[in-house]
């Protein structure tokens, strides 16, 4: 019965989808008689059979340079466009936009006027092929609230461990399925023929999630939420899409969104994915002007990729590890990849996850340098101050740094594991590390390391201890799982995912994954291993005292006022301002829900899952976020920006209005960022001297538009004063 009802609804859905994207893009006004361009621009007017096309993208692409290059702009309200500042080359130029299908590709040189003919989509199904993945993903049925808690494989198919609908959504998004790649793109919403033949779509999904080296991870996620129900829902989703069900239409760029200029460079190989990139010392956004961009590949390869955005070339620099360092992913496959067969695509040992640039221009990464077993100096019986407090037997990643001046790597041994890393603004240039699977936070005094080259002397770590006895200092504490003792403090078992030192007071903040998740503030004190005190602030979920409700943070950053920003699996961009807390921040009640008033939640743009409360049901996924503390983009200081991983975009928030500016990357479809930063190359040249940097960071670049053989892209975002500025 469900399928019949849905099929009857298709014509209405299709009509709404088509009209929703076609009509707003047109204007009765005639285009201006001329568009002014320079010798390094291409400009003109975009029109279709319905007149000027506003808010559509013009893409100029070339292979004539040292690597693949493209620049993308948006038409103004009269259909006019200018692609500015192109390197001299021959370009293929065409139009893409919602409500359209791609126009014919036209050849052009720089300095040419080029009017383009846009093509109206013949029907809603053709138009929808260009929609970001989250719009298709929104068609997935989420089990209703009444199905929770789950009753297991012999009941409703949902795991008994999943107690809440929000927890199911959390796993279906950034803490499970979409921590690695989009869902809803063509590669996932359809059943790949090379996967094989199956009696049902659910069976095809069961085979799909066992594919390649990460098959065990994907399969584990399905089991975690309830394999039976997950496969049924994903199979039903694919069946309905195959039968013709269509998603809602995304809006075309509006207002300031039309001023965005996107530049891309191909970098790395078709099997390599990126995790993070870095362009600048984040504490000094004027450093490294017009300099190289660096990126690392986590599990896929042992290279650091380096882009020269001036010469339009890239290079690969090997990352060294010590003998005996294990591979990050197993070579054994549960099932072959539909793209790569039995080939082991992920071959990294260093598994370099994240990277930062220091004041000397050196690149530090969170990476493996050796096997997992820690040296004796980290373990029980060591004389290191931190080991005396909390000995550590093993670490999954340590750290290293690359000096571009010498071309040499230095491996730095660490006891506490690393994943993300961030420099503090202190005299020691302390480098703090996140460790989401652990129960401590570690740091490296890089000033001392440069002076002594002694990693033992320069590093430290501390457990997370709450001041539950309320006396303002760290005392003897109870261990996790033990009952609270009013005379003692309490150690909690948490680990930072995101990490960021506050520029206001030197406290260290981090996110804690899970449901409902939390953020933690750490005040190091004079002897951090012994004096550090923590405060934990859970997300306000099912809290009657909270004005807002949300759950499950992931990425995070902090602004110059000390306000913490984080993205939530509930579909929010959230801020936490400790200054707004009204109650006591220590003592026996300060264990997570003591400051709901400190939170502000902003619902991110994009579609919602069917049948789910609009306030928590966003089908988009936000992996990480960053705060533009120094106005490197042009929207002002302290503007928070989130990765919109299901909608091919970055999303900048104006906290004063609560409105988002969506910076969509329309080509190739599948833009999936995990990091970003901003740099000012030349403050005297206005918008041309500013820019944000990011990269296509999906683990599956073969899922991108173009398929197998497509490579990741370095992406620069700029904001000009109007759509025709050059």
Secondary structure, DSSP 4 states (H G I P E B T S, - for coil): -HHHHHHHHHHHHHHHHHHHHHGGGB-SSPPPS-----TT-EEEEEEETTEEB-S-EEEEEESSSSS-EEEEEE--TTSEEEE-SPPSSEEEEEEE-TTEEPPPPEEEETTEE--EE-EE-SSHHHHHTTS-HHHHHTTSBPPPGGG-S---TTTTSS-TT--SHHHHHHHHTTTTGGGTS-SSSHHHHS--GGG---SSHHHHHHHHTTBSTTHHHHHHHHHHH-HHHHHHHHHHHHHHHHHT--PPPPPPP-GGGGGEEEEEEE-S-TT---SEEE-SBTTBTTTTTT--EEEE-BTS-SEEEEEETTTTEEEEEEPP--TTPPPSS-S--SB-BTTTBT------SS-B-EEEE-TTS-EEEEE--S-SBPPGGGSTT--SHHHHHS--SB-S-EEEEEETTTTEEEEE--SS--SSEEE-SSTT-EEEE--TTSSEEEEEEHHHHHHH--HHHHEEEEEEEE-TT-SSS---EEPTTSPP-TTSEEEE----SSEEE-TTT--EEEEE-SSS-EEEEEE--SSHHHH-EEEEEE---S-TT-SS----EEEEEE-TTS-EEEEETTTEEEEE-GGG--S-SSSTT-SS-S-GGGEEEEEPSS-B-BTS-TTT-B------EEEETT-SSSS-TTEEEEEETTTTEEEEEETTTTEEEEEE--SSS----S-EEEEES-GGGGGGGEEEEEE---S-GGGSTT-TT---EEEEEEE-SSTT--
